[in-house]
Amino acid sequence: MLPTGALASDWYTGASPQAGQDWVVTLDASTTVTSTGSAFAHAGATTALGGTLAETGARARVEALIGTYEYRATTGRKITADQAEGAVLVGYEWVWRNAKLAGFVGLSVRNNTLSFPDPSNQVVGTSYGVKGALDLFVRPSDRTMLQAYGSFSTNDKAYFARLKGGYRIDHQLYVGPEIAFLGNAFYSQFRIGAHLSGLELGPVQVSVSAGYLNDRDQGHGAYGSFDLRAQF
């Protein structure tokens, strides 16, 4: 299932704050697929409202995503649900030597369609709501990192939470475990796996992760994610 009202957790590639970099815009893209029949793609941009992203200050963020997931209705029929969402958020970010904490709030709009009518699924149609998010990155030591993200939207009570821990094996490259919870008023999913974050390909930073999931409707399965980030 597409983690509606969330997703910033899937953007972060593990790069730690670095002094002397005067970036003002971060571009993110991500895709996740699962063995239980869901897939999504996301793109977003975050900009500093005055100053740079290496400094404490106000932020603005725009997001767009599309996705699809499958489930069995009470009649036994397999339903395919397609989702699309866009959001505009403003917030503030605190930047320290080895940590960053950002909070955002804004408006989101979502559209959900089903391949067949399903009275048991009320998460359908177009809705508007308020969305809030918190994003934290900490480097407790020279070789470790911790990243946490959480969001909630009044659109269908959508939520997403992700926690990543990592050990630096080379430059800004981290490996470690991750755990995630996501869902809405109709759906829920749990994930646990491992990630490799901070791989630098020129100006682009890459993160990959994979692991086990438990889907409320489809049961056990596997997931894989691929994230890209560029800053300028």
N, C-alpha and C positions, 0 to 999 in steps of 0.2 A: 504494500500500500504506500501511496505517496504520503510522506509525513507533513500534512497540511499545517500551515501556520508556523512552520519551523524552518528547517533546512539550513540555517546558517551554520549549524554544527557540522554539516556535511561539507561546508566550504573550506574550513580552516585546514591548512596544509602543514602546520607544525612549525613554521618559521618563527623564531623568537624576535622580539624587538631589538633593533640595532641602531646605535647612535649614528648620527651624521647622514641619514637617509631622508631626503626631503620629499618623500612621496605625498601626494595629495589625493590620489584615487586608488582604490583597490577594486579589481575586477575578479569575479569568481564564477566558476562553472563547475557543475558536478553532475554525475549520473550514478544511479543505483539500480541494480536488477536483483531479483530474488528467484529462487526455484519455485516459489508459490504463486508465480504469475503476475508479479507487480514490477513496474519499472517507472522511473521518473527522470526528468532532466530539469536543471535549474540554472539560472544566470542571475547575477546581481552585481551591484556596484555600491561602494561606500566611499564617501568623500568627506574631507575635513572642511568645516565651515569656517575658514580662516586658519592660518597656520598650516601645519603639516600633520600627517598621521603619526609621526614620531613624537608629537607633542600632545599634552593634555588639552582637550577642547571639545567643541560641539561637532556633531557628525550628522550626516544625512545618508539614508540608504534607500535604494529601490530594489525590488525583487520581482522576478517572474518565474513561473514554473508550470510544467505540465506533467501529467502522469496517468497511470492506469493500474488497476488492481482487480483481482477476481475473488469471488466468494460464492458459497452455495446458499441459495435462499431456503426458507423453511419448506418449500415445495420440492426441493432437491434440484431445481434448475440452477445451472451455473450462470452467474451474473458478472458482467464486465462493467466496471465503473471507471469513467474517465473524468479527470479533474484538471482545472486550470485555475491559477491564482496569481494575483498581482498585489503588491503592497508598497506603500510609501511610508518611511519611518524617519523620525528624528531622534537624536539622543545625545549622550555625552560620554566621552571616554577618558579615563584616567590612565596615564602612562608613567610607569616607573622604570628603573633600570632593568629589572628582570620580571616585570609583570605588566599586564594590561587588563583593565576591567571596563566594559562598555555596557550601557543600558539604553534601550530604544523603546519608543512607543509610536504608534501610528495607525493608519487605516489600511484595511485589506478588503479585497473583493474576491470571491470564489464562485466558480460554476461547476456543478457536478451533474453528470448525466449517467443513466443506467441503460444497459443494452435491452433490458426488459423491465417493466414496472415491478416494483417490490414494495408493498405497503409497510413491511417491517423496517425498511431503510428510509429514515427521515432526512438523511444527509443527501439531498438532491435539490437541484435548482440553483439559482443565483442568490448569494447572500453577501451582506456587507457587515463589517465588524471592526473591532479595535484589537490590535495586536501589540503585545509587549515581549521583549526579549532581553536576556542577560548573556554576556559573552565574557569569559575569563580565560586568560592565559598566564601561567606562572612557571618560572624556571627556578625551582627550589635550590638547585645546585648547578654546577657547570655541565653536568652530564644527564640531568633529568628535567622533565617537563610535565606539566599537568594542564589540560585544557578542558573546560566545561562550558556547556551551552544549554540554555533552557528557554522555551518560549511557550506562550499560550495566546490563543485567539478566541474571541467570542464567536467567531464563525464556527458553528457546530462544535464548540468546546474543543477545538483542535489543540494538541499539545505535542511537544517534542523535547526530549532531554538526552544529552550525550556526554559521556565522560571518557577522556582519553588520557592515559599515562604513558610516558615514553622514556627510554634510555638512549642517550646519544651514542651512536656507533661511528659517526663520521661527520665532521663539520656541523651542519644543521640537520643531519639525517637522524631521525628517531624511530625506534621500534618499540612496540608495547601493546598492552591490552586496551580494549574499548568496550563500552556497554552503552546501550541506547534503549529508550522507551518512547513509543509514539502511538498516536491514536486520535480518536475524536468521539463524538457522541454515539457512534455506531460500531467503531472498530478499534482494535488495539493490537500492538505487536511489540515483542521484546527481542533484542539482539545482543549477542556477545561474541566478540571476535578479537582480531589482532589488526594492527595498522603499521604501515611504513610511511612516515611523514617527513616532508622537508626535502625531497629529492629535487635538486635544482637543474633545470634544463634551460640554460640561458637565463632570460628574465622571468621564466615561468617556474613556479614551484608546484610539485606534484605530490599527491598523497593517494595511497591505495589501501583498502581494508577489505577483509572478508571474514566470514564466520558463520555461526549458527543463529537461527531465528526461530521463534515460536509465534505463529500467527493464530489469532483467536478463532478464525474460521478454517484455515487451511492446515493448521497443525505445524509440525516440525519442517524445517527447511534450511536453506543456506542463502546468504546474501553476499554481494560484492559491490564495492563503491570505488569510484575513481574521481578525484577532485583536482582542479587546476586553480591556480591563483597567480595573478600578475599585478604589479604595483608600479605606478609611475607618478 
